[in-house]
Amino acid sequence: MTRKPLSSGKLKSAGYDESSRTMHIEFTNGDVFEYKSVSREIFRQLMASPSPSSFFEDKIDEQFSGKRLPREASSSAADRLDDLFGGN
């Protein structure tokens, strides 16, 4: 799943898979959580929000159960290289 960058407090990026209605949220500490049964509209609102961290806390964290993904499965090789070399 491709994640799009977020520049908001504790959130680093978010991605969405429409076929499984699954959203991944990456936090600035490197943790990635998976949220299931999330509508496309919720993901759209998160990405369009002027404060994604607040939107996450108000609309996602309270309504959906997140499951932390293992670190090795949560980031791609490109993400790790970006972290190492400061890529976008």
C-alpha positions in Angstrom: 0.0 0.0 0.0 1.4 3.4 -1.0 1.3 6.0 1.8 1.0 9.7 1.2 3.0 12.1 3.4 1.3 14.0 6.2 2.9 16.9 8.0 0.9 17.0 11.1 2.2 16.5 14.6 2.5 12.8 15.3 1.4 11.5 11.8 4.0 10.9 9.1 1.9 9.3 6.3 -1.3 7.5 5.5 -2.4 5.0 2.8 -5.7 3.4 1.8 -6.7 0.2 0.0 -10.2 0.6 -1.3 -10.7 -3.1 -2.1 -10.1 -4.2 1.5 -11.2 -0.8 3.1 -8.0 -0.8 5.0 -6.0 2.2 6.0 -2.5 2.4 7.3 -1.2 5.3 9.4 2.5 5.8 10.0 3.4 7.8 13.0 6.6 9.9 13.4 8.0 7.4 15.8 8.0 4.8 13.0 5.0 2.7 14.1 2.5 1.8 11.5 -1.1 0.9 12.5 -3.7 -0.8 10.3 -7.3 0.2 10.5 -10.0 -2.0 8.9 -13.5 -1.2 7.7 -12.6 2.4 7.0 -14.6 4.2 4.3 -12.9 6.0 1.4 -14.6 9.2 2.7 -12.9 9.0 6.1 -9.5 8.6 4.3 -10.3 11.5 2.0 -11.3 13.7 5.0 -8.1 12.8 6.8 -6.0 13.8 3.8 -7.9 17.0 3.3 -8.0 18.1 6.9 -6.1 21.2 7.9 -5.1 19.3 11.1 -4.8 15.6 10.3 -3.6 14.7 13.8 -6.7 16.3 15.3 -8.9 14.6 12.7 -7.2 11.3 13.5 -7.8 11.7 17.3 -11.4 12.8 16.9 -12.7 10.5 14.0 -10.4 7.5 13.6 -8.7 6.7 16.9 -12.0 6.7 18.8 -14.1 4.8 16.2 -11.7 2.2 14.8 -9.5 -0.4 16.4 -5.9 -0.2 15.2 -3.5 -3.0 15.0 0.3 -2.2 15.1 2.1 -3.8 12.2 5.5 -5.4 12.7 8.3 -2.8 11.8 9.8 -5.0 9.1 6.5 -5.4 7.4 5.4 -1.8 7.8 8.0 0.0 5.7 9.3 -0.7 2.3 12.9 -0.6 1.3 12.4 2.7 -0.4 10.9 4.1 2.9 14.0 2.9 4.8 16.3 4.5 2.3 14.4 7.7 2.5 14.7 7.7 6.3 18.4 7.0 6.0 19.2 9.6 3.3 16.4 12.1 3.9 14.3 11.5 0.8 10.8 12.8 0.2 
